[in-house]
Every structure is written in structure tokens, then in C-alpha cells.
């Protein structure tokens, strides 16, 4: 270690982190309970410690100092001194090099070694031992950066919620095997911003990509011991740092450049943020950052036994947002990604954990939700809650405040079950496909509060949903015990791959049925990357540790006729949604007569032509649903420029029965025709534009979805049918 004397000035307690101001670097670290903090400086390799500098000032629970001789690129870490007293919640151990919670970039990778633990791993009671091994060799180093980036005329798309179509993808998994992305860029942000990827997203028709966690994370030790790696990233280490393995050149500019190019293409970027827990896990986890900086402040500890962590997440710990500095960390991270990286929104993982009050129950007026709602930056971006966690009363769908959208798992389950053939679900299905008004219509919330989805990263892909009756997670090495047991799936006669043409034909139809339902439903549709091409994970519904061909998108799917046909169907149904506002309404349906007209905004019909009554909704064997949505309903609303909005009227038929249904097409006034736009019984899934007279009988094929457009008299064809 160098003996040179490093100049150290008092510096400032704000902002937290390492801040380059053009002359030197200010370091500021919050720790309410520490007794001393040393800043450790490393050479460019990160392997040799050059100097240790004690931060000279302690102001408002922040240790700080200014080093005028340092420049961007400097590698550093902290050693924090204080009591090792687990019974009081303190786990300080100055032998452990610690990552700055406000670090912007990391150098090197975390390595599992007994030295990274604050206790002796051989001790039967970890809280009674103290590990004096130095962990610096095994911990990434923080890197001081110059955050300057020329954004030019970057204009975030700011697409309204009701026009949004979300596509959930993984930066690495989406680009790793793409043949048109040059090999060095595959799996990185540079690859995500490549022309081929952006062209694909635009042609698909999605408007926003929701990126699975991109913040730096750790591979769990048990995975490394099994020769596996964490792919998904829900094991966060540093909230401001992009995961190094997603960067081709280890520069934040790679991320900002990607965001800029996606914006230029009209695409929004939503980040999946994991603030509910950290990679340090429970008391037997490693000491790499928060635990060693101020365990009693950062983590939610058991009131009766401060050695134990409250675990609402199933991951060993929960961040303590009741502490103002921890709340500040979360808010600062969100603002950082929104203002410095220009992302357009956030999906908050296990958001119920962040909204638990002092009594540990969910509180829709919790400090976190109130802080976000009043924040002038965050109130302007898209906010999505995963409205549950694993604690008591953790499922809180519909309980988040105005301004938030929520992943709607009830939509997922009911659509899966209906098309699987489960009976007696038509009443709830009607609620789900019209925006889940029963869940969300409160305090001025709109249909866009419901994020509708069939599949996401967690669970079966759409292909596996129609190919497997049970999960097959053996590749994870956990004895197939991991992942949800109930998937509301079906294999239609054979588990997994088959050459049976009838089974394959039915599987293709069922995929089209569910996709058509998704994109014709009120609310915001979300599509899992790869579902549009029939991607399979071989029945694995928890592929979090499959950083390999199983977890990556196989683009060769689009070389097959089946893959291209499904993709074409998805593109067409998304385009149809974009073209017709009745499928992306800004207000809920109410079934009332539209003022100034003689029609209702939505009418539910039985096959024989009469309107559905109470007895029909309660029918225990119901597996058929049809309805007409009126384009005149738009006359209730004005566009942002003040113009009245109207649209065509449509008939939707969903038949989950095993037999054909003779259906009396509704009357049209003035007289006209019903034009077939979607017919999932066909291999393309698309209608042929054939017209059918009102009040005529139509044979609805088994397990099929139909969409008709109403043409009155000499009305022109809807735009969706134009070449």
C-alpha cells in the first residue's frame, strides 16, 4: 500500500456517492451507527489497494470527504468500523470491503469465497463468530464516473397509457442469439440498440419495452456450485449500476445511447426495479454493502430479535423504507434512472413490500407511495406495481393509488382457465376483458390501471402453456420443487413435444385464442418476448438460472412456417388494436345507453341473439361469451385536441366449447353486414374480409375466437382491412 500523503478536504455530505465536479471527487456515505469510515483506493486493475483515507467529517449521519487529486476512473470501496453486535442489529466488520450504495459503475466481478462473510462459516451459530479475513480480492470495486452525456434533442415518446403495448424482454436473453447482431454485442445494451433489434420491435408494433432487471446483481452461491448462473437478475447488489455483463464497453454511455436510439424509434423504456431486498440475503448471507455499512438502518429487522430479518420477499431480507435515508436511496435511484438515463417508467418488483407500514401491513398511504406520488419527476413517468409479496396479506391487486398501473394476475388466470375449458367463468372473464372495472374503478382510475398479460418471465411461455400440464424444472437442480405448481395449462393429449398433427393444430389455435383475447381486451396488453414466435423453455416455469440456450430467445423459430405465421398474427392483431380506439378505451364500459344515440357502449349477447341475463352469467357450465362494442361510445370522449372521437363497432365471439355453436349475428341499423377480421380457427388466425348479413346464422368453430366489424349501408371498409 502506498505511503504517499493523499490530500483530503472536508467535502460535503450531499450528494451521496462519489461525485466528480470537474476538479476533484466528493465522497459521501450514510451510516448512522458507524464509528469510523475508511475510503480504500485501488489501481486500475482493481487488484492492488493503493491507499486508505479516513473520511474526515460526519454530518447528519453522513461520512464525507473531498479528494482534489482524484479523477474519473478511480476505483474505490469502503471499510466501515463499528460494533459487531447482532443482538442489537449491528454487523459491522471492517475486514470486509464494501460497495458504495450510490456507486454508478463497478469494476470486476463478485466471487464467492468464505472471506466475504462477516462470520466464520464453520461456526454453528454465525452470530457468535467474527471473520477477520480480508474480502477485497473477491468484491467488485466501485468506479468514479463522469456522467456527462450529450442527449441533444432526445424526446421521450410519452405515449399515453391507453395507446401503450408493452413487450417484456431480457437484455441478454433477447439479443444473445440474434443472427443480425454482431457477435461482440450480443447480450448487451449495444446489441439491444442495433438496427435489427429496433426494426424488429417497430415492425411487431409494441410501443414500450419492459426490461427485466438491469442493475448489478450477484449469482447465488448455490447456483455457482451447481454450475449455473442467475439470468433474470432479481438479486440486486447496486441500484444505480448497470449490470457489467450487459455492457460491451463497460460504460454508462452504452445504456444512455441505447435509450436514445430506442426513443428515436418511438419506443419507451421501462425498467424492472428490485428494491424489496438485496443480494446480501438473510443473516447467513455475505457482507458486501448495506449489511456492513449500517445493517440496523438498511434492513427491516424483527422487533423482538434484532438478529433476525423480516422477510416479506422469500429472499432473506427486506429493505427498511421506514428509515428516511433508505427511502432516500430508493427515490434517488428512481430519479437517477429517469433524469440521467431518460427511462420512461418503472415496474416495481414485489411492490407490496415497499408499501408496508410501521405495523407491517400494506398501506396505500405508505411513505413510499406518498413520496412517489408527490415527486415532480416520478409523477410524470409510467409506474407499474407488482401488487403482491410473500408476506401476510401480501396480495393487494387494485389497492395501489391513482397514477399506478398494476400487473393483473387475475386477468392471466381467468383467460388461461377459460380457454383451457374450465366452466362457469364467463362472468369474471367479462370483467377482465373489459378492464377489470370491479378491481380498478376507484378514485378516478382508468382501464389502463390493469396490465393484462398471459405470460411473463416468471412461469410458462405461451408455447409451454399449451404443451405441458405440469412444470419440468429439473434443469434447475432443485428436484423440480421450485416454480409454481399450478399453471392453468394443458397439453391436449401429449406432455411436451409431439408429432401428432391434430394436437399441434389445436395448440396453435389455443395460442391464437389467448393472444386475440389479450389484444382485444381493455387495459394495457403486455407480451412476453418470444411468445409471438412460439418460444419454449421445455416446460421449465422458473428459468431464472438458465443463462443458456434454454433461457435465451431462439431466433431460428422465425425460420419455420409456424413461427412466421404466429408472428404475423400478432403483428396484425396489434395493428388492429392501434387502429381502433374501442379496444384501447380511456374509460370503463358501463353498459349504458350512449347520450345522443340509441345504442349501449357494450351489449352482451347469447348465441340465439338475445341479451345475456342474470341466469346466463350464473350458468355453471358456461364456456361461451360474445358482445358488441359500439364505436359511437367514443362520442362520450374528446381527444387531447378537443375533437370528438368515434370508431367502428365490433362483434367479439369467444367459444371455448368443444363443439361448434350456431350463432345468430346481431341486427344492424341501418341495414348492413358483419365483416370477418379475425378467425382463430383458420391457420393464419386472420379473417378474409368476408361479409355476412345481419340476423343470419353463423357456425362458430369449437375453441375459436372471432372478430367482426359492423358495416352499415355503404360504409367503407375499416382501415384494418386495407392492403
Secondary structure, DSSP 8 states (H G I E B T S, - for coil): --------B---S-SSEEEE-SS-EEEEEE-SS-SEEEEEEE-TTSSSEEEEEE--EEETTEEEEEETT--TT-EEEEEEE--EEGGGTEE--TTS-B--TT-SEEES-----GGGSSS-TT-SSGGG-------GGGS-EEE--------TT-------GGG-EEEEE-HHHHHTT-TTS-GGGTTSHHHHTSHHHHHHHHHHT--EEEE---EEE---HHHHHTT---SS--SEEEEEEE-GGG-SSS-HHHHHHHHHHHHHTT-EEEEEE--S--TT-STTS--SSHHHHHHHHHB-B-SS-TTSB--SSSSS--B-TTSHHHHHHHHHHHHHHHHTS---EEEETTHHHHTB-TTSSB-TT-HHHHHHHH-TTGGGSEEEE----SSTT---TT-S-TTEEEE-HHHHHHHHHHHHT-SS-HHHHHHHHBT-HHHH-STT--GGGEEEES--SSS--HHHHTT-SS---GGGTSTT-SS-S------TTSSS----HHHHHHHHHHHHHHHHHHHHSBSEEEEETTGGGT---TT-S-GGG-TTTTTS--GGGGGSHHHHHHHHHHHHHHHHHHH-GGGS-SS-----B-TTSSSBSEEEE-TTSSB--HHHHT-TT--EEEEEE-GGGGGG-B-TTS-B-----EEEEEE-SSS-EEEE----SSSEEEEEEEETTSSS-B----EEETT-EEEE-SSEEEEEEEEETT----GGG--
